[in-house]
Amino acid sequence: MRSAPLIALPDKIVKQAGELKNAHVCEVGPGPGGITRSILSAGVEQLLLIEKDARFIPGLQMLSEAAPGKVHIVHGDILTYKMEKAFPKHLKKNWEDEPPNIHIIGNLPFSVSTPLIIKWLENVSKRDGPFIYGRTQMTLTFQKEVGERLTANPGGKQRSRLSIMAQHLCTVENCFVIPGQAFVPKPEVDVAVVHFTPLVQPKIQQPFELVEKVVQSVFQFRRKYCFRGIETLFPESGRLKRTEQLMMTANVDPTLRPFQLSMSQFRNLCNAYRKMCDEDPSLFVFNYREELRQKKIKRSLPESPGQPEQTEEENQL
């Protein structure tokens, strides 16, 4: 069963979303409806509830009946729900304008919070999903450590892939932390409330998939020099030379640890890698883990005397 915040806390969470009077709100994972009541009390125009757990639907229907015409309940999974059709078309704003009068609020189950925010960050990058309406704001709960990663600065011990992916696309604010004992049932960890506002211009102007690949590679060996992670962007043949070329072009010190890199250094790395991929398109599809897997398979094959060596193409089958 999902944890729900005790009385008073829902109002505090909803307050972080900003002015909700006459707004259109999507609440993700409303559960027993504690936050739902606070959203309705804020005077919203329309409230869309997306709840996966069938046990909560009857209670939410009772709340809906108490606010006739305002609440629409969807029994479904937010990871697959088509958010681009969730709100009226007239609410759309240009990306450069102020955010639309649309808000996403969610007390998310910890198991889906990270994959969901990565999915929504990709939507921000592509301006689709809930961001087809403009720079839709989000107020979401996360496990405290995830909230710290989302907002961590360079050099901070929680600086991670999530920090870069979130902060290059959004203004991310860690609003406050709720102690675990303020929830029923009590989770074993504290909870952070985090507010996201998409930026007009991303700090790294490259496709989401490219940024994600570079950032994931850099943080693959978190405690080692960043050089070690960046190496994994390149095939074994020519790996050292290409890694040195990328670091030099990006003007990044190869002995910095991943968590020490600034956003501008990540931007330089992504831009330099993009240039290398444009010159050699096979680079972007290279997968380091697959290369390791193929090498492992090759080592496990019994060598028969007189058997011709397998070609590189055969090794990749």
C-alpha positions in Angstrom: 0.0 0.0 0.0 1.3 3.5 -0.9 2.1 5.9 1.9 -0.2 9.0 2.2 0.9 12.2 4.0 -0.9 13.1 7.2 -3.4 16.1 7.5 -1.8 19.5 6.9 1.0 18.2 4.8 -1.1 17.8 1.6 -1.9 21.6 1.8 1.9 22.3 2.1 2.7 20.1 -0.9 0.0 21.6 -3.0 1.1 25.2 -2.1 4.5 24.5 -3.8 2.7 24.1 -7.1 1.9 27.8 -7.0 -1.5 29.5 -7.8 -4.0 26.8 -8.8 -7.2 28.9 -8.9 -9.0 28.0 -12.2 -6.0 25.8 -13.2 -6.1 22.4 -14.9 -4.3 19.9 -12.7 -3.3 16.3 -13.3 -2.6 14.4 -10.0 -0.6 11.2 -10.5 -1.1 8.4 -8.0 -3.7 10.2 -5.7 -4.1 7.0 -3.6 -6.6 7.7 -0.7 -7.1 11.3 -1.9 -5.4 13.4 0.8 -3.6 15.6 -1.7 -6.7 15.5 -4.0 -8.8 17.3 -1.4 -6.2 20.0 -1.0 -6.1 20.5 -4.8 -9.9 20.8 -5.0 -9.8 23.3 -2.1 -7.4 25.5 -4.1 -10.3 26.2 -6.6 -9.0 24.4 -9.7 -11.1 24.4 -12.9 -10.5 20.7 -13.7 -8.7 17.8 -11.9 -7.6 14.7 -13.8 -6.7 11.8 -11.4 -4.6 8.9 -12.8 -4.5 6.0 -10.4 -3.2 2.4 -11.1 -4.4 0.7 -7.9 -8.1 -0.3 -8.2 -8.5 -0.3 -4.4 -8.4 3.5 -4.4 -10.9 4.1 -7.2 -14.2 3.9 -5.1 -12.8 6.5 -2.6 -11.8 8.8 -5.4 -15.2 8.4 -7.0 -16.8 9.7 -3.7 -14.5 12.7 -3.9 -15.5 13.3 -7.5 -19.2 13.2 -6.5 -18.5 15.9 -3.9 -17.1 18.2 -6.7 -19.6 17.7 -9.6 -18.1 18.2 -13.1 -14.6 19.0 -11.8 -12.9 15.6 -11.5 -12.1 13.0 -14.1 -10.7 9.6 -12.9 -8.5 7.4 -15.1 -7.8 3.9 -13.8 -4.5 3.3 -15.5 -0.7 3.5 -15.5 0.9 7.0 -15.8 3.9 5.4 -17.6 1.7 4.5 -20.6 -1.1 7.2 -20.3 -1.2 9.6 -23.3 -0.7 13.0 -21.6 -0.7 14.9 -24.9 -4.6 14.6 -24.9 -5.1 15.2 -21.2 -6.0 18.9 -21.3 -8.1 21.2 -23.5 -6.3 22.6 -26.6 -7.1 26.2 -25.8 -4.6 26.0 -22.8 -1.6 25.7 -25.2 1.1 28.3 -24.9 4.1 29.0 -27.0 7.3 27.5 -25.5 8.8 31.0 -25.0 5.7 32.3 -23.2 4.9 31.9 -19.5 4.0 28.3 -18.4 0.4 27.3 -19.2 -2.2 27.1 -16.5 -1.6 23.4 -16.2 0.1 21.6 -13.3 1.2 18.1 -12.7 1.2 17.1 -9.0 2.2 13.6 -7.7 3.0 11.7 -4.5 4.7 9.0 -6.5 5.4 5.4 -5.5 9.2 5.2 -5.2 9.3 2.3 -7.7 8.1 4.5 -10.6 9.4 8.0 -9.6 12.8 7.8 -11.3 11.7 6.1 -14.6 8.7 8.5 -14.7 10.8 11.7 -14.3 13.3 10.5 -17.0 10.3 9.9 -19.3 9.0 13.4 -18.6 12.4 15.0 -19.0 12.6 13.4 -22.5 9.1 14.8 -23.1 10.4 18.3 -22.1 13.3 17.9 -24.5 11.0 16.9 -27.4 8.2 19.2 -26.3 5.6 16.4 -26.4 3.5 14.5 -23.9 2.3 17.0 -21.2 4.7 19.6 -22.6 2.8 19.8 -25.9 0.9 22.6 -24.0 4.1 24.5 -23.3 6.3 24.6 -20.2 4.0 22.7 -17.9 5.1 22.8 -14.3 5.4 19.7 -12.0 5.4 19.3 -8.3 6.4 15.7 -7.3 7.5 13.7 -4.3 10.6 11.5 -4.3 12.7 9.5 -1.9 14.9 12.1 -0.2 18.1 10.8 -1.8 16.5 11.1 -5.3 15.4 14.7 -4.5 19.0 15.5 -3.5 20.4 14.0 -6.8 17.9 16.0 -8.8 19.1 19.3 -7.3 22.8 18.5 -6.5 25.5 21.1 -7.5 28.9 20.2 -9.1 31.1 18.7 -6.4 28.2 17.5 -4.3 28.2 13.9 -3.1 24.8 13.3 -4.7 25.7 14.8 -8.1 24.7 12.2 -10.6 23.2 11.4 -14.1 19.8 12.6 -12.7 21.3 16.0 -11.7 22.5 16.7 -15.3 19.4 15.3 -17.1 17.0 17.4 -14.9 19.0 20.6 -14.6 19.9 21.0 -18.2 16.2 21.0 -19.1 14.4 22.5 -16.0 14.8 24.8 -13.1 14.7 22.2 -10.3 13.9 23.3 -6.7 14.0 21.0 -3.7 11.1 22.6 -1.8 11.2 20.8 1.5 11.8 17.3 3.1 9.0 15.4 4.9 10.1 13.0 7.6 9.0 9.4 6.9 6.9 9.4 10.2 4.6 12.0 8.7 3.2 9.3 6.3 0.7 6.4 6.9 2.0 3.7 6.6 5.5 5.0 7.5 8.0 4.5 4.7 11.6 3.7 5.8 12.9 6.9 4.2 12.2 10.6 4.2 10.5 12.2 1.3 11.5 15.3 -0.8 9.0 17.6 -2.5 10.6 18.8 -5.8 9.3 21.5 -8.2 10.2 21.5 -11.9 9.8 24.4 -14.4 11.0 23.6 -18.0 13.6 26.1 -19.3 12.9 28.1 -22.4 16.4 27.1 -23.7 18.0 23.8 -22.5 21.5 24.2 -21.2 22.7 21.5 -23.6 21.2 21.9 -27.0 21.5 18.4 -28.3 19.0 15.5 -28.7 17.9 13.9 -25.4 19.3 10.5 -26.5 22.8 11.9 -27.1 22.9 13.8 -23.9 21.7 10.8 -21.9 24.3 8.5 -23.6 27.2 10.9 -22.8 26.0 11.6 -19.2 25.4 7.8 -18.5 28.9 7.0 -19.8 30.6 9.7 -17.7 28.9 8.5 -14.5 29.5 4.8 -15.3 32.6 4.9 -13.1 31.6 7.5 -10.6 34.6 7.3 -8.4 37.2 7.2 -11.1 38.5 10.0 -13.4 35.9 11.1 -15.9 38.3 9.9 -18.7 37.4 6.3 -17.7 33.7 6.7 -18.3 34.1 8.7 -21.5 36.2 5.9 -22.9 33.1 3.7 -23.0 31.7 5.9 -25.8 34.2 4.5 -28.2 34.9 1.0 -29.7 38.1 -0.7 -28.5 39.9 0.0 -31.7 41.0 3.7 -31.5 39.4 4.1 -28.0 42.3 6.0 -26.4 43.0 8.3 -29.3 39.3 9.2 -29.7 38.8 9.7 -25.9 41.8 12.1 -25.9 40.4 13.9 -28.9 37.0 14.4 -27.3 38.5 15.6 -24.0 40.8 18.0 -25.8 38.0 19.4 -28.0 35.7 19.8 -25.0 38.5 21.4 -23.0 37.8 19.1 -20.0 40.4 18.0 -17.5 40.5 14.1 -17.8 41.5 13.8 -14.1 38.2 15.4 -12.8 35.8 13.0 -11.2 32.3 12.8 -12.8 30.6 14.6 -10.0 33.0 17.5 -10.3 32.0 18.4 -13.9 30.0 21.6 -14.4 27.0 21.9 -16.7 29.1 23.8 -19.3 31.7 21.0 -19.3 28.9 18.5 -20.0 27.6 20.8 -22.7 31.1 20.9 -24.3 31.4 17.1 -24.1 28.0 16.6 -25.7 28.8 19.1 -28.5 32.2 17.6 -29.2 30.7 14.0 -29.2 27.9 15.2 -31.6 30.6 16.5 -34.0 32.4 13.1 -33.9 29.1 11.3 -34.5 28.3 13.5 -37.5 31.7 12.5 -38.9 31.3 8.8 -38.1 27.6 7.9 -37.7 28.5 4.4 -36.5 29.8 5.9 -33.2 26.3 6.8 -31.9 25.0 3.2 -32.2 28.1 1.8 -30.5 27.2 0.0 -27.3 30.1 -0.6 -24.8 28.1 -3.3 -22.8 27.4 -5.2 -26.0 31.1 -5.1 -26.9 31.9 -6.6 -23.5 29.2 -9.3 -23.9 30.7 -10.3 -27.3 34.2 -10.5 -25.8 32.8 -12.7 -23.0 31.1 -15.0 -25.5 34.3 -15.3 -27.5 36.3 -16.2 -24.5 33.9 -18.9 -23.4 34.0 -20.7 -26.8 36.2 -23.8 -26.9 39.0 -23.4 -29.3 39.3 -26.4 -31.7 42.7 -27.0 -33.3 42.6 -26.2 -37.0 39.3 -24.4 -36.7 39.6 -21.1 -38.6 39.3 -18.0 -36.5 35.9 -16.3 -36.5 35.7 -13.0 -38.4 34.7 -9.9 -36.6 31.3 -10.1 -38.3 30.7 -13.6 -37.0 31.7 -12.6 -33.5 28.9 -10.0 -33.5 26.2 -12.5 -34.4 
